[in-house]
Amino acid sequence: MQSFNEDTLKEIKRKNLSFGEYRTILKDIMSRETPSRCEMIIPLPEETRDSYLLGVKIGIEANMDIIDTYTCMMLKNTELRDAFYVKRFEMETKHRIVPRDFGRYLGKYVIETEDVCVSTSTMTLEDYIHLRGFSFVVSSFYNQKYLHEIVRYLQANKLSIYDWLTKVQERLTDDKSKAGKIYRNFVEDAEKELWDSEDELLSYFSNYRNFQKLINGKAGTNLIQKYNAIFLSKMESFVKVAVDVVLDNFPGVDYEFIDNLRRFCIAKGCEVTDLSKDDIRDEFSYDILTWMVDGFEPAIRSYKRKTKLRFIITEKHKRILSDLMSFYGVSDDSKGKILVRVSPEYLVRKVVNANFD
């Protein structure tokens, strides 16, 4: 589903399944424990900031597991690239580097670029950049499942995940912590990767010093992947923002239980690529593992009992991540590559009940 907007679908000659049909498919997918995915594109003709956000909301409320968003590529020999089409929808194009698609061959710098649409008659460049920021929030706080237990608690209590995510973005925009700074760096990079002309881009990166930015992962990267890796390394700061937003906007949630979930998520996923942190131990006032096994019940008082847990990086986990980091490297960009190439079970620590003093 590139869009949920009927006007957009008409212009790009697409037709979605009815939502009833899609719900039937989702139920079948869920019964097979297979993740569901929605891939949206911005900005498409007739798509607005509000219609895109409504589409994301619909996807979340349908319990889609992953909602990815891609920038509209202006591919050659497609209708989107046609001059009449571009003029009709006032499609503004920019140029950027195809992620990690560059090298030095026979003494020459070779860089592949792509033309992308960043604004239309119905979506401004400012809207596009804002939505890129929102796509990072959706990817890191929702898609990647690092905060899965917090999400399931909100869902169990019929609280809006979409509203939570929009409030998280609002908080990050002005947040003074590491999380806010990282979010704003992402937004800045999403704008800086766009160039007015291909010649200008190539001229800049043909300079040796600037080309090193590509080599070092400072530019020319897949930003979502790169910043998902940064999110993991600074997860404690991001989880604090997530929990603060819950407490500030959803009256009636159990503060003690939410704090338990905060510490649980951090111990499970934070800095999981740091293989030296292979055995984290913590004590909780709720039996979170049993709550999970029971299907994330909304009534959590029956689970209030002291529990000790260990969060372990197994030897198999260490071997897989160690091999991948040896091959790809340990930069944020390199770790971003690893995150999409390894089974999700190796991106979190294994959680087991434990007895320790």
C-alpha positions as CSV (number, residue, x, y, z in Angstrom):
1,M,0.0,0.0,0.0
2,Q,1.8,3.1,-1.2
3,S,-1.0,5.3,0.0
4,F,-4.4,5.1,1.7
5,N,-5.6,8.3,-0.1
6,E,-8.2,7.5,-2.8
7,D,-7.2,10.6,-4.9
8,T,-3.6,9.6,-4.8
9,L,-4.3,6.0,-5.8
10,K,-6.4,7.1,-8.7
11,E,-3.5,9.3,-10.0
12,I,-0.9,6.6,-9.7
13,K,-3.2,3.9,-11.1
14,R,-3.3,1.8,-8.0
15,K,-6.1,0.1,-6.2
16,N,-5.9,-1.2,-2.6
17,L,-7.7,-4.2,-1.3
18,S,-10.8,-3.2,0.7
19,F,-10.0,-2.8,4.4
20,G,-12.2,-5.7,5.2
21,E,-10.2,-7.9,2.8
22,Y,-7.0,-6.6,4.3
23,R,-8.2,-7.4,7.8
24,T,-8.9,-10.9,6.8
25,I,-5.4,-11.3,5.4
26,L,-3.9,-9.8,8.5
27,K,-5.8,-12.3,10.7
28,D,-4.4,-15.1,8.6
29,I,-0.9,-13.7,8.8
30,M,-1.1,-13.3,12.5
31,S,-2.3,-16.9,12.9
32,R,0.9,-18.0,11.1
33,E,3.0,-15.7,13.3
34,T,4.3,-13.9,10.2
35,P,4.9,-10.2,10.4
36,S,2.7,-7.9,8.2
37,R,4.2,-4.9,6.4
38,C,3.0,-1.7,4.8
39,E,5.2,0.3,2.5
40,M,4.1,3.9,1.9
41,I,5.7,6.5,-0.4
42,I,5.9,10.3,0.0
43,P,5.2,12.6,-1.6
44,L,2.9,11.2,-4.2
45,P,0.5,13.3,-6.3
46,E,-2.6,14.4,-4.3
47,E,-1.1,13.1,-1.0
48,T,-1.1,15.7,1.8
49,R,0.6,15.7,5.2
50,D,-2.8,14.9,6.8
51,S,-3.8,12.1,4.4
52,Y,-0.4,10.4,4.8
53,L,-0.7,10.6,8.6
54,L,-4.2,9.2,8.4
55,G,-2.9,6.3,6.4
56,V,-0.2,5.6,9.1
57,K,-2.9,5.8,11.8
58,I,-5.1,3.3,9.9
59,G,-2.2,0.9,9.5
60,I,-1.4,1.1,13.2
61,E,-5.0,0.6,14.3
62,A,-5.1,-2.4,12.0
63,N,-2.2,-3.9,13.9
64,M,0.2,-3.9,11.0
65,D,3.6,-4.9,12.4
66,I,5.8,-2.7,10.2
67,I,4.9,0.6,8.5
68,D,7.8,1.7,6.4
69,T,7.9,5.0,4.4
70,Y,10.0,5.6,1.3
71,T,10.8,8.8,-0.6
72,C,9.3,9.0,-4.0
73,M,11.9,8.1,-6.6
74,M,11.6,9.7,-10.0
75,L,12.6,6.7,-12.1
76,K,13.4,7.1,-15.8
77,N,10.8,6.0,-18.3
78,T,7.9,6.2,-15.7
79,E,4.9,8.4,-15.8
80,L,6.0,10.2,-12.7
81,R,9.0,11.4,-14.6
82,D,6.9,12.7,-17.5
83,A,7.2,16.5,-18.0
84,F,3.5,16.9,-18.2
85,Y,2.9,14.9,-15.0
86,V,5.7,16.8,-13.1
87,K,4.2,20.2,-14.2
88,R,0.6,19.2,-13.4
89,F,1.4,18.2,-9.8
90,E,4.2,20.8,-9.3
91,M,6.6,18.0,-8.4
92,E,9.9,19.5,-7.0
93,T,12.9,17.1,-7.4
94,K,16.2,17.0,-5.6
95,H,19.2,14.7,-6.0
96,R,20.8,12.4,-3.4
97,I,23.3,9.6,-3.3
98,V,22.0,6.1,-3.6
99,P,22.8,4.7,-0.1
100,R,26.4,3.3,0.0
101,D,26.6,3.2,-3.8
102,F,30.0,4.8,-4.4
103,G,33.6,3.9,-4.8
104,R,37.0,4.8,-6.4
105,Y,37.7,3.0,-9.6
106,L,40.8,3.5,-11.9
107,G,41.6,6.6,-10.0
108,K,38.2,8.2,-10.3
109,Y,35.4,8.7,-7.8
110,V,32.2,7.0,-8.9
111,I,29.0,8.0,-7.2
112,E,25.5,6.8,-8.1
113,T,22.7,9.3,-7.6
114,E,19.0,9.3,-7.7
115,D,16.3,11.9,-8.4
116,V,13.6,12.1,-5.8
117,C,10.5,14.1,-5.3
118,V,10.4,16.2,-2.2
119,S,7.3,18.4,-2.7
120,T,4.1,18.6,-4.7
121,S,1.2,20.9,-5.1
122,T,-0.3,19.3,-2.0
123,M,2.7,18.6,0.1
124,T,5.4,21.2,0.9
125,L,9.1,20.5,1.4
126,E,8.6,21.4,5.1
127,D,5.8,18.8,5.3
128,Y,8.1,16.2,3.7
129,I,11.0,16.8,6.1
130,H,8.5,16.7,9.1
131,L,7.2,13.4,7.9
132,R,10.7,12.0,7.4
133,G,11.1,12.7,11.1
134,F,7.9,11.0,11.9
135,S,8.9,7.9,9.9
136,F,12.1,7.7,12.1
137,V,9.9,7.7,15.2
138,V,7.6,5.1,13.7
139,S,10.5,2.9,12.7
140,S,12.4,3.1,16.0
141,F,9.6,3.2,18.5
142,Y,7.1,0.9,16.7
143,N,8.5,-1.1,13.8
144,Q,11.7,-2.4,15.5
145,K,9.8,-3.8,18.5
146,Y,12.4,-2.6,21.0
147,L,9.5,-1.1,23.0
148,H,7.2,-3.9,22.2
149,E,6.1,-4.4,25.8
150,I,5.2,-0.8,26.3
151,V,3.2,-0.8,23.0
152,R,1.3,-3.9,24.0
153,Y,0.5,-2.4,27.4
154,L,-1.0,0.7,25.7
155,Q,-2.9,-1.5,23.2
156,A,-4.3,-3.7,26.0
157,N,-5.7,-0.6,27.6
158,K,-7.1,0.7,24.4
159,L,-4.8,3.7,24.3
160,S,-3.9,5.1,20.9
161,I,-0.4,4.1,19.6
162,Y,-0.7,6.7,16.9
163,D,-1.4,9.5,19.3
164,W,1.5,8.3,21.5
165,L,3.9,8.4,18.5
166,T,2.8,11.9,17.4
167,K,3.3,13.1,21.0
168,V,6.8,11.5,21.0
169,Q,7.8,13.4,17.9
170,E,6.5,16.6,19.4
171,R,8.5,16.0,22.6
172,L,11.7,15.1,20.7
173,T,11.5,18.3,18.6
174,D,12.4,20.4,21.7
175,D,13.8,17.7,24.0
176,K,17.2,18.6,25.6
177,S,18.3,15.1,26.2
178,K,20.5,12.9,23.9
179,A,17.3,11.5,22.4
180,G,16.1,15.0,21.3
181,K,19.5,15.8,19.9
182,I,19.7,12.6,17.9
183,Y,16.2,13.2,16.5
184,R,17.1,16.7,15.4
185,N,20.3,15.3,13.8
186,F,18.2,12.9,11.8
187,V,15.9,15.7,10.5
188,E,18.9,17.8,9.6
189,D,20.6,14.9,7.8
190,A,17.3,14.2,5.9
191,E,17.4,17.7,4.6
192,K,21.2,17.9,4.0
193,E,21.2,14.7,1.8
194,L,19.1,16.6,-0.8
195,W,21.0,18.6,-3.5
196,D,19.6,21.0,-6.1
197,S,21.6,19.5,-8.9
198,E,23.5,16.3,-9.6
199,D,26.6,18.3,-10.8
200,E,26.7,20.2,-7.5
201,L,26.5,16.9,-5.6
202,L,29.2,15.2,-7.6
203,S,31.5,18.2,-7.5
204,Y,31.3,18.3,-3.7
205,F,32.0,14.6,-3.1
206,S,34.7,14.4,-5.8
207,N,36.9,16.3,-3.3
208,Y,39.0,13.8,-1.4
209,R,38.1,15.2,2.1
210,N,34.4,15.2,1.3
211,F,34.6,11.7,-0.2
212,Q,35.9,10.5,3.2
213,K,32.4,11.5,4.6
214,L,31.0,8.7,2.4
215,I,33.7,6.2,3.5
216,N,33.1,7.0,7.2
217,G,29.3,6.8,7.0
218,K,28.9,10.6,7.6
219,A,27.0,10.9,4.4
220,G,25.5,8.7,1.6
221,T,23.9,6.3,4.1
222,N,20.4,4.9,4.6
223,L,19.4,7.3,7.3
224,I,16.6,5.1,8.9
225,Q,19.0,2.2,9.2
226,K,21.8,4.3,10.5
227,Y,19.7,6.1,13.1
228,N,18.0,2.9,14.2
229,A,21.4,1.7,15.3
230,I,22.0,5.0,17.1
231,F,18.6,4.6,18.8
232,L,19.8,1.3,20.2
233,S,23.0,2.7,21.5
234,K,21.2,5.6,23.3
235,M,18.0,3.6,24.0
236,E,17.8,4.6,27.6
237,S,17.3,8.3,26.7
238,F,14.7,7.4,24.0
239,V,12.7,5.1,26.4
240,K,12.6,7.8,29.0
241,V,10.9,10.1,26.4
242,A,8.5,7.4,25.5
243,V,7.5,6.7,29.1
244,D,7.3,10.4,30.0
245,V,4.9,10.9,27.0
246,V,2.7,8.1,28.3
247,L,2.6,9.5,31.8
248,D,1.9,13.0,30.6
249,N,-0.8,12.2,28.1
250,F,-2.6,9.0,29.3
251,P,-4.2,9.4,32.8
252,G,-4.8,6.2,34.6
253,V,-1.8,4.2,33.5
254,D,0.0,2.4,36.3
255,Y,3.2,4.4,37.0
256,E,4.9,1.5,38.8
257,F,4.2,-1.0,36.0
258,I,5.2,1.5,33.3
259,D,8.5,2.1,35.1
260,N,9.0,-1.7,35.3
261,L,8.5,-1.9,31.5
262,R,10.9,1.0,31.0
263,R,13.7,-0.9,32.8
264,F,12.7,-4.2,31.1
265,C,12.9,-2.7,27.6
266,I,16.3,-1.0,28.3
267,A,17.8,-4.2,29.7
268,K,16.5,-6.3,26.8
269,G,17.7,-4.1,23.9
270,C,20.0,-1.2,24.9
271,E,23.5,-1.5,23.4
272,V,22.8,-5.1,22.3
273,T,25.7,-4.9,19.9
274,D,28.1,-4.4,22.9
275,L,28.9,-8.0,23.4
276,S,30.6,-7.3,26.7
277,K,27.2,-6.5,28.2
278,D,26.1,-10.1,28.0
279,D,24.5,-10.6,31.4
280,I,22.3,-7.8,32.8
281,R,20.4,-8.5,36.0
282,D,17.5,-6.6,37.5
283,E,14.7,-7.0,40.0
284,F,11.1,-6.0,39.2
285,S,7.9,-5.6,41.2
286,Y,5.8,-7.2,38.5
287,D,6.1,-10.6,36.8
288,I,6.5,-9.3,33.3
289,L,7.3,-12.6,31.7
290,T,4.1,-14.2,32.9
291,W,2.1,-11.2,31.8
292,M,3.6,-11.6,28.4
293,V,2.8,-15.3,28.2
294,D,-0.8,-14.6,29.3
295,G,-1.3,-12.4,26.3
296,F,-0.5,-8.9,27.8
297,E,-3.6,-8.7,30.0
298,P,-4.9,-5.1,30.7
299,A,-5.5,-6.0,34.4
300,I,-2.0,-6.1,35.7
301,R,-2.5,-6.2,39.5
302,S,-2.6,-10.0,39.5
303,Y,1.0,-9.9,38.3
304,K,2.3,-7.8,41.1
305,R,5.0,-9.9,42.7
306,K,8.8,-9.5,43.0
307,T,10.7,-11.1,40.1
308,K,14.4,-11.3,39.3
309,L,15.4,-11.5,35.7
310,R,18.6,-12.0,33.7
311,F,19.0,-10.5,30.2
312,I,21.6,-12.7,28.4
313,I,23.5,-12.5,25.1
314,T,23.9,-16.2,24.3
315,E,27.0,-17.7,22.7
316,K,25.2,-18.1,19.4
317,H,24.1,-14.5,19.6
318,K,27.6,-13.4,20.2
319,R,29.0,-15.4,17.3
320,I,26.5,-14.1,14.8
321,L,26.9,-10.5,15.8
322,S,30.6,-10.8,16.1
323,D,30.9,-12.2,12.6
324,L,28.7,-9.5,11.1
325,M,30.5,-6.7,12.8
326,S,33.8,-8.1,11.6
327,F,32.5,-8.1,8.1
328,Y,30.5,-4.8,8.1
329,G,32.3,-2.8,10.8
330,V,31.2,-1.1,14.0
331,S,30.2,2.4,12.8
332,D,26.6,3.4,13.3
333,D,26.1,3.0,9.5
334,S,27.6,-0.5,9.7
335,K,25.4,-1.5,12.6
336,G,22.4,-0.2,10.7
337,K,23.2,-2.7,7.9
338,I,23.4,-5.5,10.5
339,L,20.0,-4.6,11.9
340,V,18.3,-5.5,8.7
341,R,20.4,-8.6,8.0
342,V,19.9,-10.6,11.2
343,S,16.9,-12.3,12.7
344,P,15.1,-10.0,15.3
345,E,15.7,-12.6,18.0
346,Y,19.4,-11.7,17.9
347,L,18.8,-8.0,18.3
348,V,17.6,-8.4,21.9
349,R,18.9,-10.2,24.9
350,K,17.3,-13.4,26.0
351,V,15.2,-12.9,29.1
352,V,15.0,-15.6,31.8
353,N,13.9,-15.9,35.4
354,A,16.8,-15.9,37.8
355,N,17.8,-16.2,41.4
356,F,20.6,-13.9,42.5
357,D,21.5,-11.8,45.5
